[in-house]
Structures are given as C-alpha cells and as structure tokens.
C-alpha cells in the first residue's frame, strides 16, 4: 500500500521529516541502485555502497533506522555492519557509565 504523503525538508538542514517511519527511504540515493549493491559480499562492494551513501540527503535517517532496528546486514547510512556494531557498543558503554555515575 502506497501512501500519498511525502516527507518535507526541514528549514535548517537537508534532512527530511517523515510522516511514517520509512518515508525518508523514497529520497535515498539507494532508490536508483539495485538492492544487492548495499548487501555486498566483500570490502570493495562495501566501499562502493558507502560512496553512494556519502552524498545521500537522508544518510542520518538511514543510519538511525538501522541502529534503532538493529539491522545486522548491509550498508545503511554510509556504515558497514562492523561500524554499526561499534556504534551500538559505544552507546551501550556510555549508557552504562552514566547509569553507574
């Protein structure tokens, strides 16, 4: 089912305010590429996908989505699987430190 609403650009950045959690996806650079591009089997493929993400207007939304939903596979928000695991570990470490303070 397709929605008729579309995200609108915010005034202070090029990011989008989505009306549903995934509306931003229709604005990603990835929409012009086959999905397999973002699920590579080697490091060269990861670097190619990250280059596409580098100029994406919704890179922040994409990364947040992947982190919030614990997406383990593929390149999301310009990050590899390994990079996202590190970000999540770092967040847990900071949260744990704050909790113990």
Secondary structure per residue as TSV (DSSP state, phi and psi in degrees):
chain	resnum	aa	ss	phi	psi
A	1	X	-	360.0	127.7
A	2	X	-	-98.3	138.6
A	3	X	-	-90.0	155.6
A	4	X	S	-95.3	-8.6
A	5	X	-	-83.4	155.7
A	6	X	-	-133.9	151.7
A	7	X	-	-66.3	154.8
A	8	X	E	-119.4	144.2
A	9	X	E	-71.2	142.3
A	10	X	-	-80.7	158.4
A	11	X	T	-73.5	-28.7
A	12	X	T	-100.0	5.4
A	13	X	S	-161.9	176.6
A	14	X	S	-91.4	6.6
A	15	X	-	-76.2	166.4
A	16	X	E	-114.8	145.0
A	17	X	E	-97.3	107.8
A	18	X	-	-83.4	143.8
A	19	X	S	-84.7	-25.7
A	20	X	S	-124.8	160.9
A	21	X	T	-57.1	-20.4
A	22	X	T	-121.7	12.3
A	23	X	G	-56.3	-34.2
A	24	X	G	-59.3	-26.0
A	25	X	G	-58.9	-31.3
A	26	X	G	-71.9	-5.1
A	27	X	G	-108.5	-0.5
A	28	X	S	-75.9	149.9
A	29	X	G	-60.1	-26.0
A	30	X	G	-65.0	-19.5
A	31	X	G	-63.0	-17.5
A	32	X	G	-97.8	3.7
A	33	X	S	-122.0	154.0
A	34	X	-	-67.3	142.8
A	35	X	G	-53.4	-33.5
A	36	X	G	-59.7	-23.5
A	37	X	G	-59.4	-32.6
A	38	X	G	-98.9	6.4
A	39	X	S	-130.3	60.0
A	40	X	-	-75.2	162.7
A	41	X	S	-103.2	-0.4
A	42	X	S	-146.3	170.7
A	43	X	H	-63.6	-33.7
A	44	X	H	-64.5	-42.1
A	45	X	H	-63.6	-38.2
A	46	X	H	-62.5	-46.0
A	47	X	H	-63.1	-38.4
A	48	X	H	-63.9	-42.9
A	49	X	H	-64.8	-41.6
A	50	X	H	-63.8	-32.5
A	51	X	H	-64.8	-38.4
A	52	X	H	-65.7	-40.6
A	53	X	H	-68.8	-28.0
A	54	X	H	-55.7	-32.6
A	55	X	T	-107.8	14.5
A	56	X	-	-74.1	133.3
A	57	X	T	-71.8	-13.1
A	58	X	T	-120.6	28.8
A	59	X	H	-59.4	-39.7
A	60	X	H	-67.7	-43.5
A	61	X	H	-62.5	-39.7
A	62	X	H	-64.1	-47.0
A	63	X	H	-64.2	-43.5
A	64	X	H	-59.5	-42.8
A	65	X	H	-59.9	-47.0
A	66	X	H	-63.9	-41.5
A	67	X	H	-70.0	-45.7
A	68	X	H	-62.2	-33.3
A	69	X	T	-99.9	7.0
A	70	X	T	50.5	48.1
A	71	X	-	-75.2	118.9
A	72	X	-	-87.9	-22.7
A	73	X	S	-116.6	146.6
A	74	X	S	90.6	175.1
A	75	X	-	-98.0	122.4
A	76	X	B	-133.8	134.0
A	77	X	T	57.9	32.0
A	78	X	T	73.1	15.7
A	79	X	B	-122.8	148.7
A	80	X	-	-83.2	171.9
A	81	X	H	-57.6	-45.2
A	82	X	H	-62.9	-43.1
A	83	X	H	-62.9	-39.7
A	84	X	H	-67.6	-37.6
A	85	X	H	-61.2	-41.2
A	86	X	H	-64.2	-42.6
A	87	X	H	-60.3	-46.1
A	88	X	H	-64.1	-41.1
A	89	X	H	-62.1	-42.0
A	90	X	H	-63.5	-42.0
A	91	X	H	-62.7	-42.5
A	92	X	H	-63.7	-39.9
A	93	X	H	-63.4	-44.5
A	94	X	H	-64.4	-45.4
A	95	X	H	-60.9	-40.8
A	96	X	H	-65.3	-41.9
A	97	X	H	-62.5	-43.0
A	98	X	H	-66.4	-37.2
A	99	X	H	-65.9	-37.7
A	100	X	T	-84.5	-2.8
A	101	X	-	-82.1	360.0
